[in-house]
Each structure stands twice: as structure tokens, then as C-alpha cells.
Amino acid sequence: MADGCLLYYITDRATFGPDEPTRFRSVIEKIAEAARAGVDYIQLRERDLTTRELESLAGEATRVLNELRSKNRELRTKLLINSRTDVALAVGADGVHLRANDISPLDLKCIWEKCGTRASPGPPLIGVSCHSPEEVRKAEIDGAFFAVFAPVFEKKDAPNSPPAGLTRLREACKVKMPVLALGGITLENAKQCLDAGAAGIAAIRLFQENDIGEIVRALR
């Protein structure tokens, strides 16, 4: 696979242990592992946390990534917070990942410009979840930086829902912005997604349940 294959790790702390301190510590360790391995984007997707809990976790993730960046100027990993523009701004994250039914990227940019701080001085990196080629095209028109198209093969939270498949992925990739494939991605089928036009892959289990360094080397 090409070196330019974009890689997007999406967190799910629930798999890391029975108690929150263990989950928090483990997901931060996995974020650091992903950054050191050269993953391009990380989405903090812990949607069940309270605002205070999410801000605490996001703040620690940002601190760790900034520390790694200070030691390695070539580190390129960017942190996005799922849906919560306020939390992303508060902790100085790199951007926000929007759900399919979320505010538009244009609205997010306006909020970011009005409320930006020294911690988040630049324009936001914006990813959007899309489930159809039409949603991908709209996300591009609205100013998203990239789209995540899912589910290509399966959806973890809804295993009985029909997958979009490679044909729909191929149609969704007929845009200028990067489109990443999500949903049941494995080392065995990732190349099919790239051959269909995807700029890269997004995954939870593929990264979280394995040595990320080995996964990145295998994909690239």
C-alpha cells in the first residue's frame, strides 16, 4: 500500500477495563502509541462521558500529544474531538469530527473563529461521518477537510445493518477531498478500500486491539 494511506484511530475506552481510572489511563496510552506509530488522525469518541469528564480526558490527550510533538518535530498526528466543538476549543485540540446529523462544517468554522483561543489559534481540522455518496458530496461543499464513509463492511454497534459495500465507497470517493473507509476494516480487506478510491482507513478495533506500530507498518 502507498505511504500516503491516511490512518485514523477512533477511540473506545469501554474495551480497556472494568473501571474508569483504568479506561482513562489505557486510552491515553493507546493515543500515545498511535502518535508514535505515525497515525495521521485520532478521534476521541467517548460520547457517554460528561462534559467535565470528556474535557479532562481530552486535555490529557492534548497534553501528551504536545509533549510528543516537542520531542519529535516530525510527528504529524492530529487530535479531533467527536462532535464537541466547545471541548475541542477548551483543550486546544486540532479539530472536531462531526456526526452525519451534526452542525455543518461552515457553522463549526464560524464558531471556531469567534471563540478561538491561544490554545486553538488556527483553523479547525474537520472530519465528517457520512453514510452515502450524497452526504460525502455535501460535506465537501460545506468545507470539511475529509469524510469518513461507513459502514463499508460492517458496523460494530449494529452488526445486522446492511453494509454500504465497495461499490458505494467507490462512488463516494469521486470527490476532491480525502474519503476514509470505516466499518469492519482488516489488514486483509484494507487494500480493497484503497483500490476503490479511499484515501485511507479509519478503525477502532484494528488499531485498539493490536500493536499499532505493527498495523501501521503492515498497511504502509
WOUR-V614973 format. One record per residue. RES is the residue in one small letter. OMEGA is omega in radians with two decimals (999 if undefined). BURIAL is b if it has 9 or more other C-alpha atoms within 8 Angstrom, else e. Layout:
((RES | OMEGA | BURIAL) (RES | OMEGA | BURIAL))
This chain:
((m | -3.06 | e) (a | 3.09 | e) (d | -3.09 | e) (g | 3.12 | e) (c | 3.14 | b) (l | -3.10 | b) (l | -3.01 | b) (y | 3.10 | b) (y | 3.12 | b) (i | -3.02 | b) (t | 3.02 | b) (d | -3.01 | b) (r | -3.06 | b) (a | -3.10 | e) (t | -2.97 | e) (f | -3.13 | b) (g | -3.05 | b) (p | -3.07 | e) (d | -3.04 | e) (e | 3.11 | e) (p | 3.11 | e) (t | -3.13 | b) (r | 3.13 | b) (f | -3.10 | b) (r | -3.08 | e) (s | -3.13 | b) (v | 3.07 | b) (i | 3.10 | b) (e | -3.14 | e) (k | 3.08 | b) (i | 3.11 | b) (a | 3.10 | b) (e | -3.14 | b) (a | -3.14 | b) (a | 3.14 | b) (r | -3.13 | b) (a | 3.10 | b) (g | 3.03 | b) (v | -3.04 | b) (d | -3.06 | b) (y | 3.01 | b) (i | 3.07 | b) (q | 3.02 | b) (l | -2.93 | b) (r | -3.04 | b) (e | -2.96 | b) (r | -3.09 | e) (d | -3.12 | e) (l | 2.99 | e) (t | 3.13 | e) (t | -3.13 | e) (r | 3.14 | e) (e | -3.14 | e) (l | 3.13 | b) (e | 3.11 | b) (s | 3.14 | e) (l | -3.13 | b) (a | 3.11 | b) (g | 3.11 | b) (e | 3.10 | b) (a | 3.11 | b) (t | 3.13 | b) (r | -3.13 | e) (v | 3.14 | b) (l | 3.11 | b) (n | 3.11 | e) (e | 3.11 | e) (l | 3.12 | b) (r | 3.14 | b) (s | 3.13 | e) (k | -3.10 | e) (n | -3.08 | e) (r | -3.12 | e) (e | -3.14 | e) (l | -2.99 | b) (r | -3.05 | e) (t | 3.12 | b) (k | -3.13 | b) (l | 3.05 | b) (l | 3.09 | b) (i | -3.11 | b) (n | 2.96 | b) (s | -2.97 | b) (r | 3.11 | e) (t | -3.13 | b) (d | 3.13 | e) (v | 3.11 | b) (a | 3.11 | b) (l | -3.08 | b) (a | -3.06 | b) (v | -3.13 | b) (g | 3.08 | b) (a | -3.09 | b) (d | -3.14 | b) (g | -3.04 | b) (v | 2.99 | b) (h | -3.08 | b) (l | 3.03 | b) (r | -3.09 | b) (a | -3.10 | b) (n | -3.08 | e) (d | 3.01 | e) (i | -3.11 | e) (s | 3.04 | b) (p | 3.12 | b) (l | 3.11 | e) (d | -3.14 | e) (l | 3.13 | b) (k | 3.11 | b) (c | 3.11 | e) (i | -3.10 | b) (w | -3.12 | b) (e | -3.11 | e) (k | -3.00 | e) (c | -3.10 | e) (g | -3.14 | b) (t | 3.07 | e) (r | 3.14 | e) (a | -3.13 | b) (s | -2.98 | b) (p | -3.04 | e) (g | 3.10 | e) (p | -3.09 | e) (p | 2.94 | b) (l | -3.03 | b) (i | 2.99 | b) (g | -3.11 | b) (v | 3.03 | b) (s | -3.12 | b) (c | -3.10 | b) (h | 3.12 | b) (s | 3.07 | b) (p | 3.14 | b) (e | 3.11 | e) (e | 3.10 | b) (v | -3.14 | b) (r | 3.12 | b) (k | 3.13 | e) (a | 3.12 | b) (e | 3.13 | b) (i | -3.10 | e) (d | 3.03 | b) (g | 3.07 | e) (a | 3.09 | b) (f | 3.07 | b) (f | 3.09 | b) (a | 3.01 | b) (v | -3.07 | b) (f | -3.06 | b) (a | -0.16 | b) (p | -3.13 | b) (v | -3.12 | b) (f | 3.12 | b) (e | 3.07 | b) (k | -3.07 | b) (k | -3.07 | e) (d | -3.14 | e) (a | -3.04 | e) (p | -3.12 | e) (n | 3.12 | e) (s | -3.08 | e) (p | 3.11 | e) (p | 3.12 | b) (a | 3.11 | b) (g | -3.07 | b) (l | 3.14 | b) (t | 3.11 | e) (r | 3.07 | b) (l | 3.14 | b) (r | 3.11 | b) (e | -3.12 | e) (a | -3.08 | b) (c | 3.14 | b) (k | 3.09 | e) (v | -3.10 | b) (k | -3.13 | e) (m | 3.11 | e) (p | 3.03 | b) (v | 3.13 | b) (l | -3.12 | b) (a | -3.13 | b) (l | 3.04 | b) (g | 3.12 | b) (g | -3.11 | b) (i | 3.10 | b) (t | 3.06 | e) (l | -3.09 | b) (e | -3.07 | e) (n | -3.11 | e) (a | -3.12 | b) (k | 3.09 | b) (q | 3.13 | e) (c | 3.12 | b) (l | 3.11 | b) (d | 3.11 | e) (a | 3.08 | b) (g | -3.14 | b) (a | 3.11 | b) (a | -3.14 | b) (g | -3.11 | b) (i | 3.02 | b) (a | -3.09 | b) (a | 2.97 | b) (i | -3.02 | b) (r | -3.09 | e) (l | 3.12 | b) (f | -2.97 | b) (q | -3.07 | b) (e | -3.09 | e) (n | 3.00 | b) (d | -3.03 | e) (i | 3.12 | b) (g | 3.13 | b) (e | 3.13 | e) (i | -3.14 | b) (v | 3.12 | b) (r | -3.14 | e) (a | -3.11 | e) (l | -3.05 | b) (r | 999 | b))
